[in-house]
Amino acid sequence: MKKLLTIILSCVFACNANAIDPVKQYGQLQVKGSQLCDKRGNPVILRGVSLGWHNLWPRFYNKEIVQTLKQDWHCSVVRAAMGIMIEDNYLENPSYALQCMTPVIESAIKQNVYVIIDWHSHILKTEEAKAFFGQMAKKYGKNPHIIYEIYNEPVEDTWTDLKKYAAEVIGEIRKYDKDNVVLVGCPHWDQDIHLVAESPLEGFENVMYTVHFYAATHGDDLRQRTEAAVKRGIPVFISESGATEASGDGKIDAESEEQWIAMCERLGISWICWSISDKNESCSMLLPRATATGPWADDVIKVYGKLVKGLLEKYNK
């Protein structure tokens, strides 16, 4: 009887562990039509937060923060935003960038959380991106935890140029990683998803397209554009969003934010909120006196951070 009870308890603990370990629960992600799916082909919605630029808030790039975001904030995915612009960026200081990115990526793998490796740029750098993502795919591609975001927010690039860029970078990734999901940005700060709907990439599997919204600026027009793209079969992933104005500052529009999240939940779209940082702006979630690793008491989490944490607790529990 004692042995049987031990076996039963072990099974219960194993089930609970899988329930709180997203990668154990979902396994190798895949894209079917417009939907992100688990290894069995069942629809999946990933929900989480993005760290700020590695070269502006490097103190948050540590292994402990992934555990905090998983256990205390109920994130199933964490986005590591590797800066390709501003001072001390990856192109200027690649060794330091990898020193920041590595503990986050490897902690996500250990914690069984999905992690987005984000090329955080607004300008095309094709050869540099190919070299970087080839390196990442070769090193981490065997892990189902990895998601590649190959271009954060194109600004001036045409969709024709972005398709060419994406084909080259995805081709490099697929030399080493045949399966993990790749996120592709679209023109005009990831707003022009209708251009993708008119002419999506061909010849690649497990590719999704990113839309970014800031709820106090982007409302019904972009929501309708996004929904129309999904209904045309375009797989959309909200890899960055905020409840603030597009600048990242200004008012917090909780009502519009909840409308966005409700749409995502209805359409099966994964969503990420920006950002774990301590900048003096509305969309930074923490005060400067917050520790680098967490967990964080309510008195160091800013208004927007509390809103995001509440949404994650609501939908990811």
RALIN-V293233 format. One record per residue. RES is the residue in one letter. SS is DSSP state (hx for helix, st for strand, lp for the rest). OMEGA is omega in whole degrees, 0 to 359 (NA if undefined). BURIAL is + if it has 9 or more other C-alpha atoms within 8 Angstrom, else -. Layout:
RES/SS/OMEGA/BURIAL
RES/SS/OMEGA/BURIAL
This chain:
M/lp/180/-
K/hx/180/-
K/hx/179/-
L/hx/178/-
L/hx/179/-
T/hx/180/-
I/hx/180/-
I/hx/180/-
L/hx/179/-
S/hx/179/-
C/hx/179/-
V/hx/180/-
F/hx/179/-
A/hx/178/-
C/hx/179/-
N/hx/180/-
A/hx/179/-
N/hx/182/+
A/hx/182/+
I/hx/177/-
D/lp/187/+
P/hx/184/+
V/hx/174/+
K/hx/182/+
Q/hx/188/+
Y/hx/180/+
G/lp/182/+
Q/lp/180/+
L/lp/177/+
Q/st/180/+
V/st/177/+
K/st/185/+
G/lp/179/-
S/lp/191/+
Q/st/168/+
L/st/185/+
C/st/177/+
D/lp/184/+
K/lp/180/+
R/lp/181/-
G/lp/177/-
N/lp/181/-
P/st/180/+
V/lp/168/+
I/lp/174/+
L/lp/182/+
R/st/181/+
G/st/182/+
V/st/175/+
S/st/166/+
L/st/175/+
G/lp/178/+
W/lp/182/+
H/lp/185/+
N/lp/175/+
L/lp/180/-
W/lp/184/+
P/hx/185/+
R/hx/179/-
F/hx/180/+
Y/lp/181/+
N/lp/185/+
K/hx/184/+
E/hx/184/+
I/hx/178/+
V/hx/178/+
Q/hx/177/+
T/hx/183/+
L/hx/176/+
K/hx/190/+
Q/hx/185/-
D/lp/181/-
W/lp/176/+
H/lp/177/+
C/lp/171/+
S/lp/179/+
V/st/176/+
V/st/180/+
R/st/178/+
A/st/189/+
A/st/181/+
M/st/184/+
G/st/176/+
I/lp/180/+
M/lp/183/+
I/lp/188/-
E/lp/176/-
D/lp/182/-
N/lp/183/+
Y/lp/182/+
L/lp/179/-
E/lp/187/-
N/lp/185/+
P/hx/182/+
S/hx/179/-
Y/hx/178/-
A/hx/179/+
L/hx/176/-
Q/hx/177/-
C/hx/186/+
M/hx/188/+
T/hx/181/-
P/hx/179/+
V/hx/180/+
I/hx/185/+
E/hx/174/+
S/hx/177/+
A/hx/178/+
I/hx/180/+
K/hx/183/-
Q/hx/182/+
N/lp/174/+
V/lp/175/+
Y/st/181/+
V/st/177/+
I/st/174/+
I/st/192/+
D/st/173/+
W/st/193/+
H/st/187/+
S/lp/174/+
H/lp/180/+
I/lp/180/-
L/lp/173/+
K/lp/192/-
T/hx/185/+
E/hx/180/-
E/hx/179/-
A/hx/178/+
K/hx/181/+
A/hx/182/+
F/hx/184/-
F/hx/172/+
G/hx/177/+
Q/hx/181/-
M/hx/181/+
A/hx/179/+
K/hx/184/+
K/hx/189/-
Y/hx/189/-
G/lp/179/+
K/lp/182/-
N/lp/180/-
P/lp/181/+
H/lp/194/+
I/st/169/+
I/st/181/+
Y/st/172/+
E/st/196/+
I/lp/178/+
Y/lp/188/+
N/lp/185/+
E/lp/172/+
P/lp/181/+
V/lp/185/+
E/lp/186/-
D/lp/175/+
T/lp/177/-
W/hx/176/+
T/hx/179/-
D/hx/181/-
L/hx/177/+
K/hx/178/+
K/hx/177/-
Y/hx/183/+
A/hx/181/+
A/hx/181/+
E/hx/183/+
V/hx/178/+
I/hx/177/+
G/hx/178/-
E/hx/178/+
I/hx/185/+
R/hx/172/+
K/lp/186/-
Y/lp/185/+
D/lp/185/+
K/lp/194/-
D/lp/192/+
N/lp/187/+
V/lp/176/+
V/st/177/+
L/st/184/+
V/st/179/+
G/lp/178/+
C/lp/188/+
P/hx/171/+
H/hx/176/+
W/hx/181/+
D/hx/179/+
Q/lp/192/+
D/lp/181/+
I/hx/177/+
H/hx/177/+
L/hx/176/+
V/hx/181/+
A/hx/181/+
E/hx/185/-
S/lp/181/-
P/lp/174/-
L/lp/177/-
E/lp/175/-
G/lp/180/-
F/lp/176/-
E/lp/176/-
N/lp/176/+
V/st/176/+
M/st/184/+
Y/st/187/+
T/st/168/+
V/st/176/+
H/st/176/+
F/st/169/+
Y/st/201/+
A/lp/180/+
A/lp/177/+
T/lp/187/+
H/lp/183/+
G/lp/188/+
D/hx/183/-
D/hx/181/-
L/hx/176/+
R/hx/180/+
Q/hx/179/-
R/hx/180/+
T/hx/180/+
E/hx/179/+
A/hx/179/+
A/hx/179/+
V/hx/181/+
K/hx/174/-
R/lp/175/-
G/lp/180/+
I/lp/178/+
P/lp/185/+
V/st/176/+
F/st/177/+
I/st/186/+
S/st/175/+
E/st/179/+
S/st/177/+
G/st/177/+
A/lp/186/+
T/lp/171/+
E/lp/185/+
A/lp/177/+
S/lp/187/-
G/lp/182/+
D/lp/178/+
G/lp/187/+
K/lp/173/-
I/lp/181/+
D/lp/183/+
A/hx/181/+
E/hx/178/-
S/hx/177/+
E/hx/182/+
E/hx/175/-
Q/hx/177/-
W/hx/183/+
I/hx/178/+
A/hx/177/-
M/hx/179/+
C/hx/181/+
E/hx/180/+
R/hx/184/-
L/hx/181/-
G/lp/182/+
I/lp/175/+
S/st/184/+
W/st/181/+
I/st/179/+
C/st/181/+
W/st/356/+
S/st/171/+
I/st/181/+
S/lp/183/+
D/lp/178/+
K/lp/178/-
N/lp/176/-
E/lp/190/-
S/lp/187/+
C/lp/170/+
S/lp/191/+
M/lp/188/+
L/st/172/+
L/lp/181/+
P/lp/181/-
R/lp/174/-
A/lp/178/+
T/lp/181/-
A/lp/189/-
T/lp/189/+
G/lp/355/+
P/lp/187/-
W/lp/173/-
A/lp/183/-
D/hx/186/-
D/hx/175/-
V/hx/176/+
I/st/182/+
K/lp/186/+
V/hx/181/-
Y/hx/178/+
G/hx/178/+
K/hx/177/+
L/hx/181/+
V/hx/180/+
K/hx/178/+
G/hx/179/-
L/hx/179/-
L/hx/179/+
E/hx/181/+
K/hx/189/-
Y/hx/184/-
N/hx/179/+
K/lp/NA/-
